[in-house]
Amino acid sequence: MDAVEFERVEYSADVDQGPRIRDDLRQWLRSSAVPSGVVDGMVLAASEAIDNVVVHAYDDVHRRDGAARIDLTVMLDDGEVLVTVADGGRWRAPESVDLEHDVVGRPALHGRGITLMTSQVDEVAIRHGDRGTTVLLRSRWASPM
């Protein structure tokens, strides 16, 4: 590949958008000749980040006024794919560091997302602040000579 490929798309942060975003990402990566194992891992990791935006980033006011959004950016460069999933919502710190139980001892329903993401891609970085959260996912593979 002679040049960097780049795509940025904005979606509404609605539950029904997750499948569409995953399909768009998978199609873009496959059409760019990314190896299938890398595609599958990246889509799974990005899916977790997307689901986190939908579930955690926005309150009902943002959803009603249409401000709840997901920004997906994909960059491809000679044997490397970088995906960012960003929102304009509010970071919520995990309620418990125990992956098995919530703060009152019940079985945990959430809390394995970062572990899942790091198991699927080579690098995960999360940045959060007053303007939202960005999850960066990076995978590398040996490109053909």
Backbone hydrogen bonds, N-H to C=O, Kabsch-Sander energy under -0.5 kcal/mol:
donor,donor_aa,acceptor,acceptor_aa,energy
5,E,76,L,-2.7
7,E,74,V,-2.5
9,V,72,L,-2.8
11,Y,70,I,-3.0
13,A,68,A,-1.9
14,D,12,S,-1.7
17,Q,14,D,-1.8
18,G,14,D,-0.6
18,G,15,V,-1.0
21,I,17,Q,-2.8
22,R,18,G,-2.6
23,D,19,P,-2.5
24,D,20,R,-2.8
25,L,21,I,-2.6
26,R,22,R,-2.9
27,Q,23,D,-2.7
28,W,24,D,-2.4
29,L,25,L,-2.6
30,R,26,R,-2.6
31,S,27,Q,-2.5
32,S,28,W,-0.9
32,S,29,L,-0.5
33,A,30,R,-1.8
34,V,29,L,-2.1
38,V,35,P,-0.5
39,V,35,P,-2.4
40,D,36,S,-2.8
41,G,37,G,-2.0
42,M,38,V,-2.6
43,V,39,V,-2.8
44,L,40,D,-2.1
45,A,41,G,-2.4
46,A,42,M,-3.0
47,S,43,V,-2.4
48,E,44,L,-1.7
49,A,45,A,-1.8
50,I,46,A,-2.8
51,D,47,S,-2.8
52,N,48,E,-2.0
53,V,49,A,-1.7
54,V,50,I,-2.3
55,V,51,D,-2.6
56,H,52,N,-2.9
57,A,52,N,-0.7
57,A,53,V,-1.4
58,Y,53,V,-0.7
63,R,59,D,-1.8
64,R,60,D,-2.5
65,D,61,V,-2.1
66,G,63,R,-0.8
67,A,62,H,-1.6
68,A,62,H,-1.2
69,R,67,A,-0.7
70,I,11,Y,-3.0
71,D,86,A,-2.8
72,L,9,V,-3.0
72,L,70,I,-0.6
73,T,71,D,-0.5
73,T,84,T,-2.3
74,V,7,E,-3.1
75,M,82,L,-2.9
76,L,5,E,-2.7
77,D,80,E,-2.7
80,E,77,D,-1.1
81,V,139,S,-2.8
82,L,75,M,-2.9
83,V,137,L,-2.9
84,T,73,T,-2.6
85,V,135,V,-2.3
86,A,71,D,-2.5
87,D,133,T,-2.2
90,R,57,A,-2.5
93,A,91,W,-0.5
99,L,97,V,-0.7
102,D,106,R,-2.9
105,G,102,D,-1.8
108,A,100,E,-2.0
116,L,112,R,-2.6
117,M,113,G,-2.7
118,T,114,I,-2.6
119,S,115,T,-1.2
120,Q,116,L,-0.7
120,Q,117,M,-1.4
121,V,117,M,-1.4
122,D,138,R,-1.2
123,E,138,R,-1.8
125,A,136,L,-2.2
127,R,134,T,-2.7
129,G,132,G,-2.1
132,G,129,G,-1.5
134,T,127,R,-2.9
135,V,85,V,-2.6
136,L,125,A,-3.2
136,L,134,T,-0.5
137,L,83,V,-3.1
138,R,123,E,-2.2
139,S,81,V,-2.4
141,W,79,G,-2.5
143,S,141,W,-0.6
